């Protein structure tokens, strides 16, 4: 199995603290665990507190497929993540 590192860079509709607590909630962590995904880093920009970078690692295509699926958009946006303008970079080793 190829492990992919996915980096998302995006704007928030809420505060960084609200986003971070949503991502670290037991329900979210349980969902990530089921998918085989780990969250390595959640950070906010020094220049813009509404801009966030998140680094995930998991099976190839898993996060990308979830993010690109229109049906999961409301789930993603429930965290405060603004879909439009999100930059996604994907890395494998």
Backbone bond lengths (Angstrom), bond angles and torsions (degrees), N, CA, C in turn:
res aa  C-N    CA-C-N  psi(-1)  N-CA   C-N-CA  omega(-1)  CA-C   N-CA-C  phi
1 X - - - 1.458 - - 1.536 109.14 -
2 X 1.330 115.51 132.54 1.456 121.00 177.06 1.520 109.30 -86.42
3 X 1.325 115.99 131.97 1.460 121.77 177.21 1.521 108.37 -95.33
4 X 1.331 114.89 129.89 1.456 120.82 -179.89 1.529 109.42 -111.24
5 X 1.325 115.33 137.42 1.459 121.09 171.87 1.519 106.12 -102.82
6 X 1.326 116.01 124.37 1.458 122.34 -177.53 1.518 108.84 -115.25
7 X 1.334 115.92 127.38 1.462 120.77 179.36 1.519 108.23 -114.77
8 X 1.336 115.18 123.32 1.464 121.44 177.82 1.523 108.51 -110.09
9 X 1.312 116.53 136.48 1.464 123.39 177.84 1.529 105.46 -128.55
10 X 1.335 117.24 118.91 1.462 119.87 -171.39 1.526 112.10 -156.45
11 X 1.328 114.90 171.55 1.463 122.70 177.81 1.535 109.54 -97.68
12 X 1.331 115.22 156.25 1.463 122.03 178.19 1.520 111.63 -110.17
13 X 1.332 115.26 149.15 1.464 121.34 172.83 1.529 110.47 -96.60
14 X 1.328 116.50 -7.73 1.468 121.82 178.77 1.534 108.30 -127.25
15 X 1.318 118.24 -163.65 1.467 119.89 179.12 1.527 110.31 -86.48
16 X 1.322 115.09 159.89 1.462 120.20 177.14 1.526 110.31 -58.71
17 X 1.327 116.52 -41.38 1.471 120.87 -178.41 1.529 111.17 -62.54
18 X 1.334 116.87 -39.82 1.469 120.26 177.67 1.530 110.42 -65.56
19 X 1.322 115.86 -43.43 1.465 120.30 179.48 1.528 110.56 -62.20
20 X 1.322 115.78 -47.84 1.460 120.94 -177.86 1.531 111.15 -61.37
21 X 1.325 117.35 -42.32 1.468 118.75 -179.52 1.531 110.75 -68.00
22 X 1.340 117.49 -33.65 1.475 121.01 175.21 1.526 110.03 -62.95
23 X 1.327 116.28 -46.51 1.466 120.80 -177.74 1.528 112.44 -66.61
24 X 1.332 117.06 -32.69 1.462 121.40 -177.93 1.526 113.35 -90.08
25 X 1.334 117.02 -1.71 1.465 120.86 179.69 1.528 110.29 -63.52
26 X 1.319 115.58 148.75 1.471 121.86 -176.97 1.529 112.18 -54.23
27 X 1.324 116.81 -40.97 1.472 121.58 -178.48 1.528 111.32 -61.98
28 X 1.337 116.15 -45.42 1.473 120.80 178.61 1.524 110.58 -64.91
29 X 1.321 116.12 -46.63 1.463 120.60 -178.01 1.523 110.84 -61.97
30 X 1.319 116.48 -37.37 1.463 121.58 177.85 1.530 110.42 -64.41
31 X 1.326 116.66 -42.58 1.465 121.24 178.43 1.528 110.26 -62.97
32 X 1.349 116.76 -45.24 1.461 120.31 178.97 1.528 110.64 -61.14
33 X 1.329 116.10 -42.35 1.468 120.63 -178.90 1.529 110.48 -60.80
34 X 1.329 117.10 -43.83 1.474 121.55 178.19 1.527 111.50 -59.11
35 X 1.345 116.58 -35.12 1.464 121.24 -179.23 1.522 111.75 -83.65
36 X 1.329 117.36 -7.85 1.463 120.74 -177.71 1.516 112.56 78.72
37 X 1.337 116.57 25.30 1.462 122.31 -175.68 1.522 111.23 -107.02
38 X 1.325 115.49 137.84 1.466 121.20 175.53 1.523 108.62 -115.97
39 X 1.327 116.14 142.09 1.462 121.54 174.24 1.524 106.38 -97.53
40 X 1.324 116.55 115.61 1.457 120.59 -177.23 1.516 113.32 -90.77
41 X 1.324 116.11 -31.70 1.457 118.68 -172.89 1.519 110.11 -156.50
42 X 1.321 115.84 135.18 1.458 122.64 170.67 1.523 105.68 -131.18
43 X 1.328 117.30 117.18 1.460 119.86 -177.73 1.510 111.94 -141.14
44 X 1.344 115.63 153.37 1.461 119.65 177.26 1.519 109.48 -108.44
45 X 1.310 115.12 152.73 1.456 122.50 -179.98 1.524 110.50 -67.72
46 X 1.321 116.75 140.83 1.464 121.12 174.65 1.527 110.61 -68.03
47 X 1.331 116.46 -30.72 1.465 121.36 -176.85 1.523 113.22 -85.61
48 X 1.338 117.09 -27.37 1.464 121.41 -175.11 1.527 109.11 -143.57
49 X 1.342 118.52 101.78 1.467 121.40 -176.44 1.534 113.58 -64.94
50 X 1.341 117.76 -10.29 1.471 120.95 176.88 1.532 111.45 -91.95
51 X 1.337 117.67 0.62 1.465 121.86 -179.62 1.521 108.87 -106.97
52 X 1.333 115.17 130.73 1.463 121.59 -174.13 1.520 110.82 -128.72
53 X 1.329 115.21 147.19 1.463 122.06 169.25 1.519 107.83 -120.90
54 X 1.324 115.17 133.26 1.463 121.29 176.47 1.523 107.99 -126.27
55 X 1.330 115.70 134.84 1.465 120.91 177.68 1.526 108.04 -115.16
56 X 1.325 114.93 120.97 1.459 123.41 178.84 1.525 109.19 -113.45
57 X 1.317 116.08 156.49 1.461 120.53 171.24 1.518 108.12 -138.16
58 X 1.332 115.92 135.44 1.461 120.61 -179.72 1.512 110.25 -174.26
59 X 1.343 116.46 -173.19 1.466 120.67 179.78 1.535 110.70 -58.13
60 X 1.316 116.04 144.98 1.456 121.80 -178.06 1.531 111.23 -52.91
61 X 1.321 116.10 135.43 1.471 126.08 177.03 1.526 115.83 75.82
62 X 1.327 120.31 -13.96 1.460 121.16 -174.51 1.528 111.91 -58.84
63 X 1.317 117.45 -55.30 1.470 119.60 -179.00 1.516 111.81 -68.30
64 X 1.302 117.09 -40.24 1.462 121.01 -179.75 1.526 110.47 -60.52
65 X 1.336 116.74 -45.62 1.464 121.30 -179.69 1.531 111.14 -62.73
66 X 1.326 116.85 -40.74 1.467 120.41 178.14 1.519 109.39 -63.87
67 X 1.312 116.05 -45.52 1.452 119.92 -176.37 1.532 111.89 -66.97
68 X 1.318 117.93 -34.45 1.464 121.64 -176.91 1.534 112.70 -83.85
69 X 1.311 117.86 -10.29 1.470 121.90 -178.46 1.532 109.32 -81.57
70 X 1.351 118.11 118.93 1.468 120.43 -178.60 1.531 113.14 -58.86
71 X 1.331 117.61 -27.60 1.462 120.94 -179.04 1.527 112.52 -68.00
72 X 1.326 117.53 -23.93 1.468 119.65 -179.04 1.528 112.40 -93.51
73 X 1.333 116.68 -3.73 1.473 120.35 -179.18 1.537 112.31 -54.24
74 X 1.352 119.98 -47.66 1.474 119.29 179.45 1.533 113.03 -61.13
75 X 1.321 117.12 -32.88 1.475 121.38 179.07 1.530 109.28 -68.69
76 X 1.329 116.05 -44.73 1.462 120.84 178.75 1.528 109.66 -62.42
77 X 1.328 116.79 -45.95 1.462 120.93 -176.22 1.527 113.10 -71.05
78 X 1.335 117.68 -21.05 1.469 120.96 177.88 1.526 111.43 -61.18
79 X 1.330 116.70 -23.90 1.465 121.53 -179.69 1.523 112.39 -78.41
80 X 1.350 116.38 -14.14 1.464 120.87 -173.82 1.525 111.79 105.89
81 X 1.330 115.94 -4.93 1.465 122.95 179.62 1.528 108.98 -69.21
82 X 1.333 117.04 122.53 1.468 121.07 175.23 1.529 107.90 -87.82
83 X 1.330 114.64 115.02 1.461 122.87 -175.14 1.522 113.05 -59.18
84 X 1.332 115.42 -49.49 1.461 120.65 -176.15 1.531 110.12 -62.88
85 X 1.322 115.48 134.13 1.457 120.55 176.57 1.519 114.82 84.68
86 X 1.324 117.93 1.01 1.472 120.29 179.29 1.521 109.69 -65.47
87 X 1.334 116.06 132.53 1.465 121.30 174.46 1.521 107.35 -100.23
88 X 1.324 115.87 128.81 1.473 121.44 178.90 1.517 108.01 -118.13
89 X 1.331 116.74 126.26 1.464 119.56 170.32 1.523 106.97 -122.64
90 X 1.336 115.30 143.35 1.471 121.33 -175.28 1.520 108.98 -126.60
91 X 1.322 115.26 138.36 1.470 122.22 -173.61 1.528 109.23 -135.63
92 X 1.333 116.55 140.15 1.465 120.14 172.91 1.526 108.91 -130.28
93 X 1.328 115.31 155.27 1.476 119.59 177.81 1.513 109.07 -129.18
